Amino acid sequence: MESSIATDFDVVRKIFTKVYYGRVSLDFIIQTGNDTINGGIIPKETKRFIIDYSEASLDFPTELIGKLADFYKSHNDIFGQSKIAMIMVSPDQVVFPYLLEMQGMDFEIKTFFTLKAAIDWLGS
């Protein structure tokens, strides 16, 4: 399956969601992140995010997590002081948020298996 994304903004809950599909490389994550930011797709003042990898397989080694951390840090004006819920369903995916957290990120991050649990946490 080819890599792709879908985005949505829940205007009531003020949660921005990005869903990944297919085999996802680190370069694809960073490229689509930059495209989303540069395209003005994330509404200003958004501080609650869901990143859903449940329909994707991550195709990069954990040693490259610093590159993903650098992406988030370079966009601290958007992600700083925010809450990011990551939906991950396989053991190889679950490790990534923990490794990101160890990089000294300026946001709260937590892993979930369901969309409902992620929304409940973001609402708190």
N, CA, C and O atoms as a printed pandas DataFrame, in Angstrom:
     atom_number atom_name residue_name chain_id  residue_number  x_coord  y_coord  z_coord
0              1         N          MET        A               1    0.846   -1.179    0.000
1              2        CA          MET        A               1    0.000    0.000    0.000
2              3         C          MET        A               1    0.890    1.241    0.000
3              4         O          MET        A               1    1.876    1.315    0.732
4              5         N          GLU        A               2    0.532    2.186   -0.813
5              6        CA          GLU        A               2    1.277    3.437   -0.920
6              7         C          GLU        A               2    1.042    4.302    0.315
7              8         O          GLU        A               2   -0.039    4.281    0.905
8              9         N          SER        A               3    2.051    5.051    0.692
9             10        CA          SER        A               3    1.939    5.952    1.850
10            11         C          SER        A               3    0.984    7.092    1.537
11            12         O          SER        A               3    1.019    7.665    0.448
12            13         N          SER        A               4    0.132    7.412    2.502
13            14        CA          SER        A               4   -0.771    8.547    2.353
14            15         C          SER        A               4   -1.198    9.031    3.737
15            16         O          SER        A               4   -0.970    8.364    4.746
16            17         N          ILE        A               5   -1.817   10.197    3.756
17            18        CA          ILE        A               5   -2.326   10.762    5.009
18            19         C          ILE        A               5   -3.727   11.316    4.794
19            20         O          ILE        A               5   -4.141   11.591    3.668
20            21         N          ALA        A               6   -4.431   11.471    5.879
21            22        CA          ALA        A               6   -5.705   12.189    5.903
22            23         C          ALA        A               6   -5.664   13.089    7.129
23            24         O          ALA        A               6   -5.142   12.700    8.173
24            25         N          THR        A               7   -6.214   14.289    7.005
25            26        CA          THR        A               7   -6.242   15.208    8.137
26            27         C          THR        A               7   -7.677   15.652    8.403
27            28         O          THR        A               7   -8.538   15.629    7.524
28            29         N          ASP        A               8   -7.898   16.057    9.653
29            30        CA          ASP        A               8   -9.219   16.525   10.052
30            31         C          ASP        A               8   -9.051   17.460   11.241
31            32         O          ASP        A               8   -8.126   17.296   12.036
32            33         N          PHE        A               9   -9.930   18.427   11.365
33            34        CA          PHE        A               9   -9.956   19.290   12.535
34            35         C          PHE        A               9  -11.348   19.273   13.117
35            36         O          PHE        A               9  -12.309   19.666   12.455
36            37         N          ASP        A              10  -11.465   18.820   14.353
37            38        CA          ASP        A              10  -12.728   18.798   15.069
38            39         C          ASP        A              10  -12.922   20.181   15.683
39            40         O          ASP        A              10  -12.261   20.523   16.664
40            41         N          VAL        A              11  -13.819   20.974   15.115
41            42        CA          VAL        A              11  -14.002   22.358   15.550
42            43         C          VAL        A              11  -14.620   22.453   16.943
43            44         O          VAL        A              11  -14.412   23.441   17.647
44            45         N          VAL        A              12  -15.371   21.441   17.338
45            46        CA          VAL        A              12  -15.982   21.448   18.663
46            47         C          VAL        A              12  -14.929   21.171   19.733
47            48         O          VAL        A              12  -14.820   21.904   20.715
48            49         N          ARG        A              13  -14.165   20.115   19.533
49            50        CA          ARG        A              13  -13.149   19.722   20.523
50            51         C          ARG        A              13  -11.816   20.443   20.316
51            52         O          ARG        A              13  -10.955   20.429   21.196
52            53         N          LYS        A              14  -11.652   21.066   19.159
53            54        CA          LYS        A              14  -10.409   21.762   18.791
54            55         C          LYS        A              14   -9.217   20.803   18.811
55            56         O          LYS        A              14   -8.173   21.081   19.400
56            57         N          ILE        A              15   -9.417   19.656   18.138
57            58        CA          ILE        A              15   -8.382   18.632   18.026
58            59         C          ILE        A              15   -8.051   18.440   16.546
59            60         O          ILE        A              15   -8.938   18.204   15.725
60            61         N          PHE        A              16   -6.768   18.546   16.221
61            62        CA          PHE        A              16   -6.296   18.288   14.864
62            63         C          PHE        A              16   -5.843   16.836   14.781
63            64         O          PHE        A              16   -5.069   16.373   15.619
64            65         N          THR        A              17   -6.323   16.122   13.775
65            66        CA          THR        A              17   -5.993   14.707   13.604
66            67         C          THR        A              17   -5.306   14.484   12.263
67            68         O          THR        A              17   -5.710   15.021   11.232
68            69         N          LYS        A              18   -4.254   13.673   12.315
69            70        CA          LYS        A              18   -3.584   13.230   11.093
70            71         C          LYS        A              18   -3.499   11.709   11.162
71            72         O          LYS        A              18   -3.008   11.147   12.141
72            73         N          VAL        A              19   -3.985   11.049   10.104
73            74        CA          VAL        A              19   -3.977    9.590   10.026
74            75         C          VAL        A              19   -3.025    9.177    8.906
75            76         O          VAL        A              19   -3.117    9.669    7.781
76            77         N          TYR        A              20   -2.117    8.272    9.233
77            78        CA          TYR        A              20   -1.176    7.737    8.250
78            79         C          TYR        A              20   -1.652    6.378    7.765
79            80         O          TYR        A              20   -2.220    5.591    8.522
80            81         N          TYR        A              21   -1.404    6.117    6.469
81            82        CA          TYR        A              21   -1.765    4.848    5.845
82            83         C          TYR        A              21   -0.562    4.286    5.087
83            84         O          TYR        A              21    0.237    5.039    4.529
84            85         N          GLY        A              22   -0.442    2.972    5.072
85            86        CA          GLY        A              22    0.600    2.328    4.286
86            87         C          GLY        A              22    1.931    2.258    5.008
87            88         O          GLY        A              22    2.012    2.422    6.225
88            89         N          ARG        A              23    2.968    2.012    4.231
89            90        CA          ARG        A              23    4.332    1.904    4.748
90            91         C          ARG        A              23    4.913    3.313    4.822
91            92         O          ARG        A              23    5.094    3.973    3.799
92            93         N          VAL        A              24    5.201    3.765    6.036
93            94        CA          VAL        A              24    5.541    5.168    6.280
94            95         C          VAL        A              24    7.014    5.305    6.675
95            96         O          VAL        A              24    7.463    4.715    7.658
96            97         N          SER        A              25    7.739    6.077    5.909
97            98        CA          SER        A              25    9.142    6.354    6.219
98            99         C          SER        A              25    9.249    7.621    7.053
99           100         O          SER        A              25    8.308    8.412    7.117
100          101         N          LEU        A              26   10.379    7.808    7.682
101          102        CA          LEU        A              26   10.618    9.027    8.450
102          103         C          LEU        A              26   10.578   10.250    7.546
103          104         O          LEU        A              26   10.013   11.279    7.916
104          105         N          ASP        A              27   11.170   10.144    6.366
105          106        CA          ASP        A              27   11.138   11.265    5.425
106          107         C          ASP        A              27    9.711   11.628    5.041
107          108         O          ASP        A              27    9.398   12.808    4.884
108          109         N          PHE        A              28    8.831   10.623    4.887
109          110        CA          PHE        A              28    7.429   10.884    4.561
110          111         C          PHE        A              28    6.738   11.611    5.711
111          112         O          PHE        A              28    5.969   12.545    5.479
112          113         N          ILE        A              29    7.003   11.192    6.942
113          114        CA          ILE        A              29    6.405   11.846    8.110
114          115         C          ILE        A              29    6.835   13.312    8.172
115          116         O          ILE        A              29    6.007   14.197    8.382
116          117         N          ILE        A              30    8.111   13.559    7.991
117          118        CA          ILE        A              30    8.621   14.934    8.055
118          119         C          ILE        A              30    8.110   15.766    6.879
119          120         O          ILE        A              30    7.711   16.916    7.063
120          121         N          GLN        A              31    8.120   15.197    5.680
121          122        CA          GLN        A              31    7.637   15.921    4.500
122          123         C          GLN        A              31    6.169   16.296    4.637
123          124         O          GLN        A              31    5.792   17.441    4.386
124          125         N          THR        A              32    5.337   15.334    5.033
125          126        CA          THR        A              32    3.908   15.634    5.166
126          127         C          THR        A              32    3.647   16.573    6.343
127          128         O          THR        A              32    2.707   17.366    6.314
128          129         N          GLY        A              33    4.483   16.479    7.377
129          130        CA          GLY        A              33    4.369   17.430    8.485
130          131         C          GLY        A              33    4.664   18.847    8.025
131          132         O          GLY        A              33    3.931   19.778    8.359
132          133         N          ASN        A              34    5.729   19.013    7.265
133          134        CA          ASN        A              34    6.067   20.338    6.738
134          135         C          ASN        A              34    4.999   20.836    5.768
135          136         O          ASN        A              34    4.645   22.015    5.786
136          137         N          ASP        A              35    4.484   19.939    4.920
137          138        CA          ASP        A              35    3.427   20.333    3.981
138          139         C          ASP        A              35    2.177   20.791    4.726
139          140         O          ASP        A              35    1.544   21.772    4.337
140          141         N          THR        A              36    1.823   20.085    5.793
141          142        CA          THR        A              36    0.648   20.438    6.591
142          143         C          THR        A              36    0.839   21.801    7.254
143          144         O          THR        A              36   -0.073   22.629    7.266
144          145         N          ILE        A              37    2.019   22.023    7.797
145          146        CA          ILE        A              37    2.310   23.298    8.463
146          147         C          ILE        A              37    2.382   24.433    7.454
147          148         O          ILE        A              37    1.734   25.465    7.630
148          149         N          ASN        A              38    3.166   24.249    6.397
149          150        CA          ASN        A              38    3.350   25.307    5.398
150          151         C          ASN        A              38    2.074   25.604    4.623
151          152         O          ASN        A              38    1.886   26.714    4.125
152          153         N          GLY        A              39    1.190   24.598    4.523
153          154        CA          GLY        A              39   -0.075   24.795    3.827
154          155         C          GLY        A              39   -1.149   25.443    4.682
155          156         O          GLY        A              39   -2.266   25.673    4.216
156          157         N          GLY        A              40   -0.815   25.742    5.939
157          158        CA          GLY        A              40   -1.780   26.387    6.824
158          159         C          GLY        A              40   -2.959   25.497    7.180
159          160         O          GLY        A              40   -4.041   25.998    7.486
160          161         N          ILE        A              41   -2.767   24.184    7.145
161          162        CA          ILE        A              41   -3.866   23.248    7.400
162          163         C          ILE        A              41   -4.190   23.148    8.890
163          164         O          ILE        A              41   -5.332   22.881    9.263
164          165         N          ILE        A              42   -3.197   23.361    9.730
165          166        CA          ILE        A              42   -3.427   23.316   11.181
166          167         C          ILE        A              42   -3.936   24.685   11.629
167          168         O          ILE        A              42   -3.217   25.675   11.493
168          169         N          PRO        A              43   -5.143   24.763   12.153
169          170        CA          PRO        A              43   -5.661   26.062   12.606
170          171         C          PRO        A              43   -4.783   26.665   13.709
171          172         O          PRO        A              43   -4.267   25.953   14.570
172          173         N          LYS        A              44   -4.630   27.974   13.662
173          174        CA          LYS        A              44   -3.838   28.674   14.679
174          175         C          LYS        A              44   -4.395   28.382   16.068
175          176         O          LYS        A              44   -5.594   28.159   16.240
176          177         N          GLU        A              45   -3.517   28.388   17.038
177          178        CA          GLU        A              45   -3.860   28.152   18.446
178          179         C          GLU        A              45   -4.224   26.698   18.754
179          180         O          GLU        A              45   -4.650   26.407   19.872
180          181         N          THR        A              46   -4.071   25.780   17.799
181          182        CA          THR        A              46   -4.335   24.367   18.063
182          183         C          THR        A              46   -3.248   23.826   18.980
183          184         O          THR        A              46   -2.061   23.979   18.694
184          185         N          LYS        A              47   -3.644   23.197   20.072
185          186        CA          LYS        A              47   -2.686   22.632   21.019
186          187         C          LYS        A              47   -3.033   21.194   21.402
187          188         O          LYS        A              47   -2.472   20.643   22.349
188          189         N          ARG        A              48   -3.955   20.595   20.663
189          190        CA          ARG        A              48   -4.310   19.195   20.910
190          191         C          ARG        A              48   -4.296   18.459   19.569
191          192         O          ARG        A              48   -4.974   18.841   18.615
192          193         N          PHE        A              49   -3.496   17.387   19.533
193          194        CA          PHE        A              49   -3.269   16.659   18.292
194          195         C          PHE        A              49   -3.456   15.161   18.501
195          196         O          PHE        A              49   -3.140   14.617   19.559
196          197         N          ILE        A              50   -3.977   14.512   17.465
197          198        CA          ILE        A              50   -3.990   13.056   17.405
198          199         C          ILE        A              50   -3.218   12.676   16.155
199          200         O          ILE        A              50   -3.508   13.155   15.059
200          201         N          ILE        A              51   -2.242   11.818   16.332
201          202        CA          ILE        A              51   -1.502   11.271   15.201
202          203         C          ILE        A              51   -1.752    9.771   15.224
203          204         O          ILE        A              51   -1.339    9.068   16.146
204          205         N          ASP        A              52   -2.433    9.298   14.193
205          206        CA          ASP        A              52   -2.919    7.919   14.154
206          207         C          ASP        A              52   -2.083    7.088   13.179
207          208         O          ASP        A              52   -2.108    7.312   11.969
208          209         N          TYR        A              53   -1.347    6.130   13.730
209          210        CA          TYR        A              53   -0.537    5.212   12.927
210          211         C          TYR        A              53   -1.158    3.818   12.868
211          212         O          TYR        A              53   -0.493    2.874   12.444
212          213         N          SER        A              54   -2.410    3.669   13.279
213          214        CA          SER        A              54   -3.015    2.335   13.364
214          215         C          SER        A              54   -3.169    1.673   12.000
215          216         O          SER        A              54   -3.243    0.447   11.922
216          217         N          GLU        A              55   -3.217    2.446   10.938
217          218        CA          GLU        A              55   -3.355    1.912    9.577
218          219         C          GLU        A              55   -2.028    1.951    8.820
219          220         O          GLU        A              55   -2.003    1.798    7.599
220          221         N          ALA        A              56   -0.925    2.157    9.546
221          222        CA          ALA        A              56    0.380    2.305    8.910
222          223         C          ALA        A              56    1.394    1.354    9.524
223          224         O          ALA        A              56    1.211    0.849   10.632
224          225         N          SER        A              57    2.453    1.125    8.788
225          226        CA          SER        A              57    3.611    0.439    9.354
226          227         C          SER        A              57    4.786    1.397    9.247
227          228         O          SER        A              57    5.085    1.917    8.172
228          229         N          LEU        A              58    5.445    1.622   10.373
229          230        CA          LEU        A              58    6.572    2.547   10.407
230          231         C          LEU        A              58    7.796    1.859    9.821
231          232         O          LEU        A              58    8.161    0.753   10.217
232          233         N          ASP        A              59    8.414    2.537    8.876
233          234        CA          ASP        A              59    9.523    1.945    8.144
234          235         C          ASP        A              59   10.802    2.767    8.337
235          236         O          ASP        A              59   11.373    3.295    7.383
236          237         N          PHE        A              60   11.234    2.857    9.601
237          238        CA          PHE        A              60   12.523    3.484    9.885
238          239         C          PHE        A              60   13.018    2.994   11.233
239          240         O          PHE        A              60   12.224    2.664   12.114
240          241         N          PRO        A              61   14.338    2.948   11.390
241          242        CA          PRO        A              61   14.901    2.424   12.636
242          243         C          PRO        A              61   14.766    3.410   13.795
243          244         O          PRO        A              61   14.731    4.623   13.589
244          245         N          THR        A              62   14.691    2.884   15.001
245          246        CA          THR        A              62   14.552    3.728   16.181
246          247         C          THR        A              62   15.733    4.683   16.361
247          248         O          THR        A              62   15.601    5.715   17.019
248          249         N          GLU        A              63   16.873    4.347   15.787
249          250        CA          GLU        A              63   18.052    5.213   15.913
250          251         C          GLU        A              63   17.833    6.586   15.279
251          252         O          GLU        A              63   18.562    7.529   15.587
252          253         N          LEU        A              64   16.843    6.710   14.399
253          254        CA          LEU        A              64   16.587    7.977   13.715
254          255         C          LEU        A              64   15.566    8.853   14.430
255          256         O          LEU        A              64   15.156    9.882   13.892
256          257         N          ILE        A              65   15.153    8.467   15.617
257          258        CA          ILE        A              65   14.120    9.222   16.330
258          259         C          ILE        A              65   14.548   10.657   16.600
259          260         O          ILE        A              65   13.702   11.546   16.696
260          261         N          GLY        A              66   15.850   10.893   16.725
261          262        CA          GLY        A              66   16.352   12.253   16.931
262          263         C          GLY        A              66   15.986   13.177   15.782
263          264         O          GLY        A              66   15.756   14.368   15.993
264          265         N          LYS        A              67   15.929   12.642   14.573
265          266        CA          LYS        A              67   15.542   13.438   13.401
266          267         C          LYS        A              67   14.075   13.866   13.505
267          268         O          LYS        A              67   13.722   14.985   13.133
268          269         N          LEU        A              68   13.227   12.970   14.011
269          270        CA          LEU        A              68   11.818   13.322   14.213
270          271         C          LEU        A              68   11.691   14.343   15.341
271          272         O          LEU        A              68   10.892   15.275   15.249
272          273         N          ALA        A              69   12.468   14.171   16.393
273          274        CA          ALA        A              69   12.473   15.145   17.499
274          275         C          ALA        A              69   12.895   16.511   16.987
275          276         O          ALA        A              69   12.318   17.522   17.388
276          277         N          ASP        A              70   13.889   16.562   16.111
277          278        CA          ASP        A              70   14.339   17.835   15.538
278          279         C          ASP        A              70   13.222   18.511   14.753
279          280         O          ASP        A              70   13.092   19.735   14.787
280          281         N          PHE        A              71   12.414   17.720   14.043
281          282        CA          PHE        A              71   11.278   18.278   13.315
282          283         C          PHE        A              71   10.322   18.971   14.283
283          284         O          PHE        A              71    9.938   20.120   14.065
284          285         N          TYR        A              72    9.936   18.266   15.359
285          286        CA          TYR        A              72    9.017   18.859   16.327
286          287         C          TYR        A              72    9.621   20.099   16.989
287          288         O          TYR        A              72    8.931   21.101   17.178
288          289         N          LYS        A              73   10.888   20.032   17.334
289          290        CA          LYS        A              73   11.545   21.181   17.975
290          291         C          LYS        A              73   11.631   22.377   17.029
291          292         O          LYS        A              73   11.544   23.521   17.475
292          293         N          SER        A              74   11.800   22.128   15.735
293          294        CA          SER        A              74   11.881   23.233   14.774
294          295         C          SER        A              74   10.524   23.900   14.572
295          296         O          SER        A              74   10.443   24.991   14.006
296          297         N          HIS        A              75    9.469   23.252   15.030
297          298        CA          HIS        A              75    8.114   23.814   14.946
298          299         C          HIS        A              75    7.523   23.959   16.347
299          300         O          HIS        A              75    6.342   23.689   16.569
300          301         N          ASN        A              76    8.355   24.384   17.277
301          302        CA          ASN        A              76    7.915   24.524   18.665
302          303         C          ASN        A              76    6.798   25.555   18.804
303          304         O          ASN        A              76    6.004   25.481   19.741
304          305         N          ASP        A              77    6.728   26.511   17.887
305          306        CA          ASP        A              77    5.640   27.497   17.923
306          307         C          ASP        A              77    4.279   26.823   17.745
307          308         O          ASP        A              77    3.263   27.349   18.201
308          309         N          ILE        A              78    4.253   25.682   17.097
309          310        CA          ILE        A              78    3.008   24.941   16.898
310          311         C          ILE        A              78    2.843   23.858   17.962
311          312         O          ILE        A              78    1.785   23.755   18.583
312          313         N          PHE        A              79    3.886   23.050   18.174
313          314        CA          PHE        A              79    3.770   21.885   19.048
314          315         C          PHE        A              79    4.145   22.136   20.502
315          316         O          PHE        A              79    3.786   21.349   21.378
316          317         N          GLY        A              80    4.858   23.213   20.767
317          318        CA          GLY        A              80    5.255   23.510   22.145
318          319         C          GLY        A              80    4.050   23.721   23.044
319          320         O          GLY        A              80    3.067   24.350   22.653
320          321         N          GLN        A              81    4.140   23.187   24.252
321          322        CA          GLN        A              81    3.074   23.303   25.247
322          323         C          GLN        A              81    1.761   22.677   24.777
323          324         O          GLN        A              81    0.683   23.109   25.185
324          325         N          SER        A              82    1.856   21.661   23.920
325          326        CA          SER        A              82    0.659   20.992   23.427
326          327         C          SER        A              82    0.562   19.580   23.995
327          328         O          SER        A              82    1.445   19.116   24.715
328          329         N          LYS        A              83   -0.537   18.910   23.650
329          330        CA          LYS        A              83   -0.734   17.505   24.000
330          331         C          LYS        A              83   -0.867   16.736   22.688
331          332         O          LYS        A              83   -1.669   17.088   21.822
332          333         N          ILE        A              84   -0.066   15.683   22.560
333          334        CA          ILE        A              84   -0.108   14.872   21.354
334          335         C          ILE        A              84   -0.421   13.433   21.744
335          336         O          ILE        A              84    0.332   12.789   22.475
336          337         N          ALA        A              85   -1.544   12.949   21.240
337          338        CA          ALA        A              85   -1.939   11.563   21.445
338          339         C          ALA        A              85   -1.580   10.785   20.191
339          340         O          ALA        A              85   -1.985   11.151   19.088
340          341         N          MET        A              86   -0.827    9.720   20.360
341          342        CA          MET        A              86   -0.460    8.879   19.222
342          343         C          MET        A              86   -1.193    7.557   19.336
343          344         O          MET        A              86   -1.115    6.877   20.359
344          345         N          ILE        A              87   -1.902    7.198   18.286
345          346        CA          ILE        A              87   -2.599    5.925   18.253
346          347         C          ILE        A              87   -1.692    4.930   17.539
347          348         O          ILE        A              87   -1.357    5.086   16.364
348          349         N          MET        A              88   -1.311    3.915   18.283
349          350        CA          MET        A              88   -0.384    2.907   17.788
350          351         C          MET        A              88   -0.894    1.543   18.233
351          352         O          MET        A              88   -1.311    1.373   19.378
352          353         N          VAL        A              89   -0.859    0.578   17.327
353          354        CA          VAL        A              89   -1.482   -0.702   17.636
354          355         C          VAL        A              89   -0.517   -1.886   17.652
355          356         O          VAL        A              89   -0.903   -2.987   18.045
356          357         N          SER        A              90    0.710   -1.680   17.238
357          358        CA          SER        A              90    1.650   -2.802   17.258
358          359         C          SER        A              90    2.847   -2.477   18.153
359          360         O          SER        A              90    3.210   -1.311   18.309
360          361         N          PRO        A              91    3.450   -3.492   18.731
361          362        CA          PRO        A              91    4.559   -3.265   19.668
362          363         C          PRO        A              91    5.718   -2.460   19.075
363          364         O          PRO        A              91    6.342   -1.665   19.777
364          365         N          ASP        A              92    6.008   -2.661   17.787
365          366        CA          ASP        A              92    7.118   -1.919   17.186
366          367         C          ASP        A              92    6.794   -0.425   17.049
367          368         O          ASP        A              92    7.709    0.394   16.957
368          369         N          GLN        A              93    5.523   -0.067   17.036
369          370        CA          GLN        A              93    5.131    1.338   16.959
370          371         C          GLN        A              93    5.170    2.023   18.319
371          372         O          GLN        A              93    5.542    3.193   18.419
372          373         N          VAL        A              94    4.795    1.311   19.346
373          374        CA          VAL        A              94    4.600    1.888   20.676
374          375         C          VAL        A              94    5.876    2.511   21.237
375          376         O          VAL        A              94    5.806    3.452   22.028
376          377         N          VAL        A              95    7.019    2.008   20.845
377          378        CA          VAL        A              95    8.283    2.505   21.380
378          379         C          VAL        A              95    8.589    3.941   20.914
379          380         O          VAL        A              95    9.279    4.672   21.625
380          381         N          PHE        A              96    8.102    4.351   19.767
381          382        CA          PHE        A              96    8.469    5.659   19.216
382          383         C          PHE        A              96    8.065    6.842   20.089
383          384         O          PHE        A              96    8.892    7.731   20.292
384          385         N          PRO        A              97    6.840    6.907   20.618
385          386        CA          PRO        A              97    6.505    8.045   21.482
386          387         C          PRO        A              97    7.389    8.122   22.725
387          388         O          PRO        A              97    7.742    9.213   23.173
388          389         N          TYR        A              98    7.743    6.969   23.279
389          390        CA          TYR        A              98    8.609    6.969   24.457
390          391         C          TYR        A              98   10.002    7.491   24.117
391          392         O          TYR        A              98   10.599    8.247   24.883
392          393         N          LEU        A              99   10.503    7.079   22.967
393          394        CA          LEU        A              99   11.817    7.573   22.531
394          395         C          LEU        A              99   11.770    9.074   22.233
395          396         O          LEU        A              99   12.729    9.793   22.511
396          397         N          LEU        A             100   10.667    9.539   21.673
397          398        CA          LEU        A             100   10.504   10.983   21.434
398          399         C          LEU        A             100   10.508   11.747   22.750
399          400         O          LEU        A             100   11.170   12.777   22.881
400          401         N          GLU        A             101    9.772   11.241   23.710
401          402        CA          GLU        A             101    9.683   11.878   25.021
402          403         C          GLU        A             101   11.066   12.005   25.661
403          404         O          GLU        A             101   11.349   12.991   26.343
404          405         N          MET        A             102   11.916   11.021   25.443
405          406        CA          MET        A             102   13.265   11.038   26.006
406          407         C          MET        A             102   14.158   12.092   25.352
407          408         O          MET        A             102   15.250   12.375   25.846
408          409         N          GLN        A             103   13.699   12.672   24.246
409          410        CA          GLN        A             103   14.473   13.689   23.534
410          411         C          GLN        A             103   14.262   15.094   24.110
411          412         O          GLN        A             103   14.770   16.074   23.565
412          413         N          GLY        A             104   13.510   15.187   25.214
413          414        CA          GLY        A             104   13.291   16.485   25.851
414          415         C          GLY        A             104   12.321   17.372   25.093
415          416         O          GLY        A             104   12.596   18.548   24.857
416          417         N          MET        A             105   11.200   16.810   24.718
417          418        CA          MET        A             105   10.206   17.557   23.948
418          419         C          MET        A             105    9.436   18.528   24.853
419          420         O          MET        A             105    9.295   18.305   26.055
420          421         N          ASP        A             106    8.948   19.598   24.245
421          422        CA          ASP        A             106    8.199   20.628   24.961
422          423         C          ASP        A             106    6.690   20.410   24.800
423          424         O          ASP        A             106    5.930   21.364   24.631
424          425         N          PHE        A             107    6.271   19.148   24.854
425          426        CA          PHE        A             107    4.853   18.816   24.793
426          427         C          PHE        A             107    4.627   17.509   25.529
427          428         O          PHE        A             107    5.556   16.735   25.760
428          429         N          GLU        A             108    3.369   17.281   25.893
429          430        CA          GLU        A             108    2.995   16.000   26.499
430          431         C          GLU        A             108    2.671   15.037   25.371
431          432         O          GLU        A             108    2.021   15.406   24.393
432          433         N          ILE        A             109    3.123   13.811   25.513
433          434        CA          ILE        A             109    2.853   12.800   24.495
434          435         C          ILE        A             109    2.459   11.500   25.190
435          436         O          ILE        A             109    3.032   11.119   26.211
436          437         N          LYS        A             110    1.469   10.834   24.611
437          438        CA          LYS        A             110    1.011    9.584   25.212
438          439         C          LYS        A             110    0.491    8.673   24.102
439          440         O          LYS        A             110   -0.064    9.134   23.104
440          441         N          THR        A             111    0.684    7.375   24.300
441          442        CA          THR        A             111    0.259    6.371   23.329
442          443         C          THR        A             111   -1.093    5.791   23.707
443          444         O          THR        A             111   -1.383    5.561   24.881
444          445         N          PHE        A             112   -1.917    5.557   22.686
445          446        CA          PHE        A             112   -3.241    4.966   22.882
446          447         C          PHE        A             112   -3.492    3.915   21.819
447          448         O          PHE        A             112   -2.872    3.924   20.755
448          449         N          PHE        A             113   -4.413    3.006   22.122
449          450        CA          PHE        A             113   -4.808    1.986   21.162
450          451         C          PHE        A             113   -6.120    2.341   20.474
451          452         O          PHE        A             113   -6.440    1.779   19.427
452          453         N          THR        A             114   -6.892    3.276   21.058
453          454        CA          THR        A             114   -8.181    3.641   20.469
454          455         C          THR        A             114   -8.318    5.152   20.354
455          456         O          THR        A             114   -7.714    5.914   21.108
456          457         N          LEU        A             115   -9.124    5.555   19.395
457          458        CA          LEU        A             115   -9.405    6.972   19.196
458          459         C          LEU        A             115  -10.147    7.542   20.407
459          460         O          LEU        A             115   -9.853    8.655   20.842
460          461         N          LYS        A             116  -11.092    6.801   20.944
461          462        CA          LYS        A             116  -11.855    7.279   22.094
462          463         C          LYS        A             116  -10.941    7.591   23.285
463          464         O          LYS        A             116  -11.083    8.636   23.919
464          465         N          ALA        A             117  -10.009    6.690   23.585
465          466        CA          ALA        A             117   -9.085    6.923   24.697
466          467         C          ALA        A             117   -8.223    8.157   24.444
467          468         O          ALA        A             117   -7.955    8.929   25.364
468          469         N          ALA        A             118   -7.791    8.341   23.208
469          470        CA          ALA        A             118   -6.969    9.508   22.867
470          471         C          ALA        A             118   -7.784   10.794   23.061
471          472         O          ALA        A             118   -7.278   11.760   23.632
472          473         N          ILE        A             119   -9.009   10.816   22.603
473          474        CA          ILE        A             119   -9.871   12.000   22.750
474          475         C          ILE        A             119  -10.145   12.275   24.219
475          476         O          ILE        A             119  -10.118   13.429   24.648
476          477         N          ASP        A             120  -10.411   11.226   24.996
477          478        CA          ASP        A             120  -10.657   11.407   26.443
478          479         C          ASP        A             120   -9.449   12.063   27.117
479          480         O          ASP        A             120   -9.615   12.980   27.921
480          481         N          TRP        A             121   -8.240   11.602   26.797
481          482        CA          TRP        A             121   -7.029   12.170   27.408
482          483         C          TRP        A             121   -6.825   13.620   26.966
483          484         O          TRP        A             121   -6.470   14.473   27.780
484          485         N          LEU        A             122   -7.044   13.896   25.699
485          486        CA          LEU        A             122   -6.861   15.272   25.206
486          487         C          LEU        A             122   -7.871   16.228   25.828
487          488         O          LEU        A             122   -7.601   17.421   25.968
488          489         N          GLY        A             123   -9.012   15.711   26.195
489          490        CA          GLY        A             123  -10.039   16.542   26.795
490          491         C          GLY        A             123   -9.783   16.886   28.238
491          492         O          GLY        A             123  -10.442   17.763   28.798
492          493         N          SER        A             124   -8.826   16.201   28.853
493          494        CA          SER        A             124   -8.564   16.432   30.286
494          495         C          SER        A             124   -7.578   17.557   30.509
495          496         O          SER        A             124   -7.252   17.875   31.653
